[in-house]
């Protein structure tokens, strides 16, 4: 069992750089399959989800290697078309491989996606988008089996916003015949970054970042060579760490404009920040005010991935705060762990009602998902005594060096 230990009541000081974005890198890796040659993702985060995607690409016949932080993907011979559940069960975003494999090899069978247990995570919208483009899909008990000779552009209307399904549709449409219009699609920055990456490969896309995106299919794509953007969720996590410990830190390589809704809440609780170029000076000393209601929402709303890290801050602020989770129906696992530390949290459906308290005690906790696990580290930093967080492997899925970063900032934290 991999564990992270934290000695509480620490104060942070200093500067750290923000890693490349997991949620931007993974679909870019999938997109690299659309070119039969070598693509490179610069500043790719060395996290276990990226290693897992790399392993799947290798199983399809790709050759991959790292040069420092740059990930090279040679997809010249990635001709296999089967991705068993052994791989897909480990990571939800593996499902975005369906469109690229199908696009280059006309057929793909893929296991159902797994990933963090944060509620039901269906793939109906992914399949709806592909079916609209002419793909035939058989849903068996174990596998999705898809065929298509030539995908043809179409209008795809999403009944609900989905990041993954929008990416799936984009990955299919760029090499489909004719024009595809995506209506009511997701607007998250990771969609915009995927479009930029695809455009750098020669794709014709207009309107990314708005709810309607137009794709003109092209015959082929060239190699990708792109810098992975900084991870907005990791930046937000570290800002929560500063708020929870009342500390002043510097974060290098932050796109503050992608963190608008989060920074608004951070400001409401009394936190201060100053953005200068790509650097964010964060001062969490004044973060002492509860917040009446924070609701997660699709971008530009408050990101669901920062819901648990924020909760780790609010449990230590005297007064009542309410957090409402609107995206996933079972994303309060970390709250039950925080209660073991003495946090007062009542879960009522989609709402978590928090009565903040300054007395939290270190104990043994279990990480159950990636962001919830990171939130437990933050909660541990403000508790008294030592906290042991089991299930550190969940945290490594998305945080490249959270222990090293927090240690460099002065936190007593170690792994066993
Ligand atoms: C992505 C992010 C994840 C983030 C989430 C929401 C990656 C690798 N992961 O996940 O970190 O928490 O966006 O911002 O980028 N849904 C359906 N049918 C579908 C697909 C989704 O009903 O076919 C529902 C989901 O159950 C969920 C909601 O739509 O309730 C949002 O999911 P989606 O935006 O697709 O999230 P992911 O792409 O899985």
Boltz pocket constraint, residues with backbone or C-beta under 6 A from the ligand:
constraints:
  - pocket:
      binder: B
      contacts: [[A, 22], [A, 23], [A, 24], [A, 26], [A, 92], [A, 93], [A, 120], [A, 121], [A, 122], [A, 123], [A, 124], [A, 125], [A, 126], [A, 127], [A, 160], [A, 161], [A, 162], [A, 163], [A, 164], [A, 165], [A, 186], [A, 190], [A, 304], [A, 305], [A, 326], [A, 327], [A, 328], [A, 329]]
      max_distance: 6.0
